[in-house]
Amino acid sequence: MEEKKTHIDVARVCELAHFDICAEEMTEFQAQLDNILAYVNKLDELNLDGIEPTMYGQPVVNSFREDVVTPSLPREDVLRNAPDSANDEIKVPKIVE
């Protein structure tokens, strides 16, 4: 059985992350984190007999569909609404140099 975590040292986490916070914030965050851990550990009190572990609250089914060609907008209409076009293609700003 897994050991339950009852405390995470905010000061140590900040040190590992090279993140500086003042003592007042550290005290506040420590209290909040301790409350969260206490709540998570309280979930162990629930009776979960007969409940299968799952990642989703509802059944998940494949949403794949057959790839079918369907009519779309005429090229001229698309290009007419594009901010900029050239050679029957939509021009977009360069994002990688």
C-alpha positions in Angstrom: 0.0 0.0 0.0 1.2 3.5 -0.9 2.3 5.8 1.9 0.0 8.9 2.2 1.7 12.2 1.7 0.7 14.6 4.5 3.2 17.4 3.9 5.0 18.9 1.0 7.7 21.5 1.9 6.9 24.6 -0.2 10.3 26.1 0.6 12.0 23.0 -0.9 9.8 23.0 -3.9 10.7 26.7 -4.5 14.3 25.9 -4.1 14.2 23.1 -6.6 12.3 25.3 -9.1 14.6 28.3 -8.5 11.6 30.3 -7.6 11.7 33.1 -5.0 8.7 34.0 -2.8 8.6 36.0 0.4 8.1 34.4 3.8 4.5 35.6 4.0 3.6 34.0 0.7 5.4 30.8 1.6 3.4 30.5 4.8 0.2 31.1 2.9 1.0 28.6 0.2 2.1 26.0 2.8 -1.2 26.3 4.6 -3.1 26.0 1.3 -1.1 23.0 0.2 -1.5 21.2 3.6 -5.3 21.8 3.3 -5.4 20.3 -0.2 -3.4 17.2 0.9 -5.7 16.7 3.9 -8.7 16.8 1.6 -7.1 14.3 -0.8 -6.3 12.0 2.0 -9.9 12.3 3.3 -11.0 10.7 0.0 -9.5 7.4 1.3 -12.5 7.2 3.7 -14.9 6.6 0.9 -16.3 3.1 0.4 -15.4 2.3 -3.2 -16.1 -1.4 -3.1 -17.5 -2.6 -6.5 -16.5 0.6 -8.3 -14.1 0.0 -11.2 -11.2 2.5 -11.5 -11.6 4.8 -14.4 -10.1 7.9 -15.9 -13.4 9.3 -17.2 -16.7 9.9 -15.5 -18.7 8.6 -18.5 -18.1 5.7 -20.9 -15.7 6.7 -23.7 -16.3 5.3 -27.2 -14.3 5.8 -30.3 -15.3 8.9 -32.1 -13.7 7.8 -35.3 -15.8 8.2 -38.4 -15.3 7.2 -42.0 -13.3 9.7 -44.0 -15.9 10.8 -46.6 -15.4 13.6 -49.1 -18.2 16.2 -48.8 -18.9 19.4 -50.7 -17.1 22.5 -49.4 -16.9 26.2 -50.2 -15.7 27.2 -53.6 -12.1 28.2 -53.7 -12.9 31.6 -55.0 -15.2 32.3 -52.0 -12.5 31.2 -49.6 -9.8 33.3 -51.2 -12.1 36.3 -51.4 -12.6 36.2 -47.6 -8.9 35.6 -46.8 -6.9 38.6 -45.6 -4.2 38.0 -48.2 -3.7 35.4 -51.0 -1.3 34.6 -53.8 -1.3 31.9 -56.5 -4.7 30.5 -55.4 -3.4 30.0 -51.8 -4.0 31.9 -48.6 -1.0 33.8 -47.5 -0.2 33.7 -43.8 2.4 35.7 -41.8 5.8 34.0 -41.4 6.2 32.7 -37.9 9.5 30.8 -38.1 12.7 32.4 -39.3 
